[in-house]
């Protein structure tokens, strides 16, 4: 996958080629983006099988349930693609 390719939020992490090592890297990027007060585990990444479900979970965890869907999509896509 090209780093500039747009990722659809419905694509599964396994479909995107994310393995356990990449999940650890993703966890680090998510924690850096969300701040130290919002821990994210690798297990949580795999509990939510795609970008949309993980973004919804994280938005709820940090209290952003009312955030527009587009904003959540942009935040998660940016973190995933780096």
Steps between C-alpha positions, in 0.01 A plus 500: 500500500631842400540744791292756309219261418164580657387229740128435532389489859317171442820317399605247761842522660593153375382599151736797524785265586536605863669231707587498871820702454317765299225503764765587761616787277140612448442492876800727548373746239151498649632561851720784374206656315252456786732581788640299786171506690335278240674162497432272205589132506588280204212273603259793465624564148417143403170505694377763255559345157497814287585869508142617551434274798833586662438874442153473656644318802779754546264795455275358772798435727624859478150647515452603139178311428355814341795556266398505137562171318729672250726632775540152651574358156765765430666453840520121471605496133779748576626289793485175299677641197738717701 
